[in-house]
Amino acid sequence: MRISRLEVLVEEPSAEALLRTLFPKMVPSLDFRFHVFQGKKDLLAKLPGRLLGYAKYLPPDACVLVLVDRDSDDCLRLKAGLRATVLEAGLAVWSFAPGAAPAGTGQGTGVVNRIVVEELEAWYFGDWEAVRRVYPRLSPRLAGHAAFRRPDAVEGGTWERFERMLRDAGHLRGRLPKIRTACGMAPHMDPDRNRSPSFRCLRHALRGLAGYADP
């Protein structure tokens, strides 16, 4: 399987700000076209119509990536809902399990659904080297703290925890500026060292789409 164009649907501008820099690091050969929605609710509400449109005009070498935060949703239920929406639009759901060949269900243009667990900021917790380059006042010992060893399991709301951590270190006074933070983090992040399982699943799928090997 090899594509040259990827339509990327994200729920907020900060995701686009981060991924516009990270995606070319992983798969420089792909043409990425981002579409930003006004939150998760907006994306999910408009997804059926958007996919019906893609079914009519996307070329064979294109694919769709739907990226949403898990938030407090049940992950399996959220995945099942996305899968059903894709199939109802007459498109194929593509899966990329590590160690297995890409598999598709349905017909037509492929759609890859990926869930950020719990939120975008979990991917920052997955790359502490990048975090400390951008926010050097943070203690290097935080990376080994039990609360942060599993990036996708950080409790108390991922972005809230990240915000509080920066505020305690003197890097932040008010609320977390999500877009500015994403723009600052992206150049320093290395996709191959990120410890977040949900980020690794996304990386694996992207490289599978482009025909690259994923370590």
Rosetta blueprint (number, residue, H / E / L):
1 M L
2 R L
3 I L
4 S L
5 R E
6 L E
7 E E
8 V E
9 L E
10 V E
11 E L
12 E L
13 P H
14 S H
15 A H
16 E H
17 A H
18 L H
19 L H
20 R H
21 T H
22 L H
23 F H
24 P H
25 K H
26 M H
27 V L
28 P L
29 S L
30 L L
31 D E
32 F E
33 R E
34 F E
35 H E
36 V E
37 F L
38 Q L
39 G L
40 K H
41 K H
42 D H
43 L H
44 L H
45 A H
46 K H
47 L H
48 P H
49 G H
50 R H
51 L H
52 L H
53 G H
54 Y H
55 A H
56 K H
57 Y H
58 L L
59 P L
60 P L
61 D L
62 A E
63 C E
64 V E
65 L E
66 V E
67 L E
68 V E
69 D E
70 R L
71 D L
72 S L
73 D L
74 D L
75 C H
76 L H
77 R H
78 L H
79 K H
80 A H
81 G H
82 L H
83 R H
84 A H
85 T H
86 V H
87 L H
88 E H
89 A L
90 G L
91 L L
92 A E
93 V E
94 W E
95 S E
96 F L
97 A L
98 P L
99 G L
100 A L
101 A L
102 P L
103 A E
104 G E
105 T E
106 G L
107 Q L
108 G L
109 T L
110 G E
111 V E
112 V E
113 N E
114 R E
115 I E
116 V E
117 V L
118 E L
119 E L
120 L L
121 E L
122 A H
123 W H
124 Y H
125 F H
126 G L
127 D L
128 W H
129 E H
130 A H
131 V H
132 R H
133 R H
134 V H
135 Y L
136 P L
137 R L
138 L L
139 S L
140 P H
141 R H
142 L H
143 A H
144 G H
145 H L
146 A H
147 A H
148 F H
149 R L
150 R L
151 P H
152 D H
153 A H
154 V L
155 E L
156 G L
157 G L
158 T H
159 W H
160 E H
161 R H
162 F H
163 E H
164 R H
165 M H
166 L H
167 R H
168 D H
169 A L
170 G L
171 H L
172 L L
173 R L
174 G L
175 R L
176 L L
177 P L
178 K H
179 I H
180 R H
181 T H
182 A H
183 C H
184 G H
185 M H
186 A H
187 P H
188 H H
189 M L
190 D L
191 P L
192 D L
193 R L
194 N L
195 R L
196 S L
197 P H
198 S H
199 F H
200 R H
201 C H
202 L H
203 R H
204 H H
205 A H
206 L H
207 R H
208 G H
209 L H
210 A H
211 G L
212 Y L
213 A L
214 D L
215 P L
